[in-house]
Amino acid sequence: MDEPTLIERIERAQNGDLESFGTLIRCYESNIYNLSLLLTHNNVEAEEIAQQVFIKIWKNLNKFSFKSSFNTWVYRLVHNVFYDHVRKKSRLKESQEDFSGLSDCEDSYNQVETQERRKIVGDALRKLPDKFQQVVIMYDFEGLSYNEISRILNEPLGTVKSSLFRARAMLQKELGNFFDGVSV
């Protein structure tokens, strides 16, 4: 028997087939976690958000109507859960910063240097307004197309392109010449 297509798996999962649902989750779990991690910059929070997304997929799968790609629908859920998380977190007392950035095991100069570069880029990225952060993360880190980002954010295509251009300009200004000739 042929392997079911994505659409067939979604339809089966919508009809209560747990095996098909499990297959969908396995196909998307690393992307969901990675996007959550890019948004939160925290492993524990990324795992929490990913778990919440899995639950939302299960509860709302019947609402998926194939008007957009399943990938776009899932990314939209990740962003919605992330913003719910941020709102909830802002209501709570701010916790101390997590200084667990460098592992005690890392003794290689290149590893430390790479991690420092990533931290600097991450810090610069966090200084951007949320709208610009989202576009950079989705385009440059997740590899989504302009059209996919447009659908996920519910923004016109021109707005997405303009936001990415402005975000990159802000990052370049923030980072200055720090990365001239260096790949991150």
N, C-alpha and C positions, 0 to 999 in steps of 0.2 A: 504494500500500500504506500502511496506517495505521502511525503511529509506535508502536513497541512500548511496552508499559507497563513500569513499574519492575520488577514481578514477572517479566515476560517477559525483561527485560534481565538480571536476576539469574540466572534459570534458564539463559539462554544462556551467560552468563559462567561459571556453575558447570559447564557442559558444554564449556568450553574456548574459547568464542567471544571472541577478543581484542578485536574491535571493540566488543562489548557491554561488556566489562570496561573498555575505554578510556572509553566513554561514562559508565559509572558513576563512574569516577575523576574525569572532568571535571565531573560534576554535584556531587561532594562535595569536591573539592580545596580550594576556598576556605573552606568550613566547617571542614574538618579543620585547615587552616593557621591560621585565625582562632582556633579553640579552643586549638590548640597554643600560639599566641602569648599568649593570655590566661593560660594555665597557666604558661608559662615566662618571659614578659616579655622575651624575647630572640629576635630574628629568626633567628639562625643555629640555635639550639636548636629553634625552632619548625619550621624547614625540615627539620632532621634527624628530628624526631619525625614530621612529616607523611610523610616518605619511608618511615620504618619502618612507619607505619600502612598505607601503600599496599602494602607488601610483605606485611604481615600479612593484609590484605584478600585479596590474591591467594592466599596460602598457605592461608587458612582459609575462603574463600568457600564451599567445599563443606560446611562445618560450619554455615553459616547455615541455619536450619530454618524460617524464617518464623513463629516463635512470638512474636517481637517485631517492631517495625518495623525496617527496614533502617537508618534513621536512628539509632535507639536502639543497635543493634548496633555501628554505626560509632563512635558517641560512646563506647561502652564500650571499644572498642579504643583510642581516643585516650587515654582515662584510664589504661588498663593500660600502654600504651607510655610515657606520661608518668611513671607511678610507677616503672616499670623504669628509666627514664632518671635519675630522682632518686636511686634506690638506687645505681645505677652511679656517678653523679656524686659521691655522698657518700663512696664508697670511694676516690675519687681525691683527690689533694691539692686543697684549695680554691684556685680561681683568683682573681686580683684582680678587684675589682668593675669592671664596665663603666661608664665615665663618658661614654659617647657619647650621652647623653640629648638634648642640644640640638645641632642641626645648625648649622654656621657660617653657613648660608644664611638662617637664620630671623632676620629683623630686625624683624618686626612685633610690636608689644607684645601684641596679642591672641593671636597664635600662642604666644608665650612664656608668657603668662598661662594659656592653655588647657593647655599642656603641663605647667606647674607644678601645676595642679589635678589633672590626670590622674596625675602622679607622686605627689602627696599621697594621692590615693585608692588608687592602686596600692600604695603603702607601707603604708597602713592595711589594705588587703585582705591583703597578705602577712603581716601580724601575726596574722591569724585562724588558728585551727587548720585543718588541711587539709580536714577534713570540712565546715567552714563556708565556706571559700574555694570549694570545688567547687560547693556549692549556689548561692551568690551568682553565680558565673560562669555556671553553666548557666541559671539563671533570669533574671537581670538583664542579662547580656551576650549570651547565646546565644538567649534567648527560648524556652527549652524549658518545657513544662508541668510541673506537679507530678508528674503520672503518668509522664511520660517520665523525669524525674529519678529517681523512685522505682524504675523498672525499671533504669536505668543503674547506680545505686548499690546496687541490691538492698536497699533500705530501705523500710519501710512508709511509706505516704503521709503519715501523721501525723508521722512522724519528719522527713521532708523539710520539711514546713511549719514544724515547730518549729525545725528547724535554720536555716531561712531567717530566721525571726523573730529568733532569738537572734543570728545573724550580723549582721543589720541593726542590732540594738541595740548590739552590740559596735562596729560601724563608727560609729554615731552617737556613742557615748561617746568613741571614739578621735578622731573628727574634731571633736567639740564643735560649736561654732557657726560653724566655719570657712566652711561652705557655705550659711549662711542666705541664701535668696533667690537663690542662684547655681545655674545648671544646669551639670552637668559633661558 
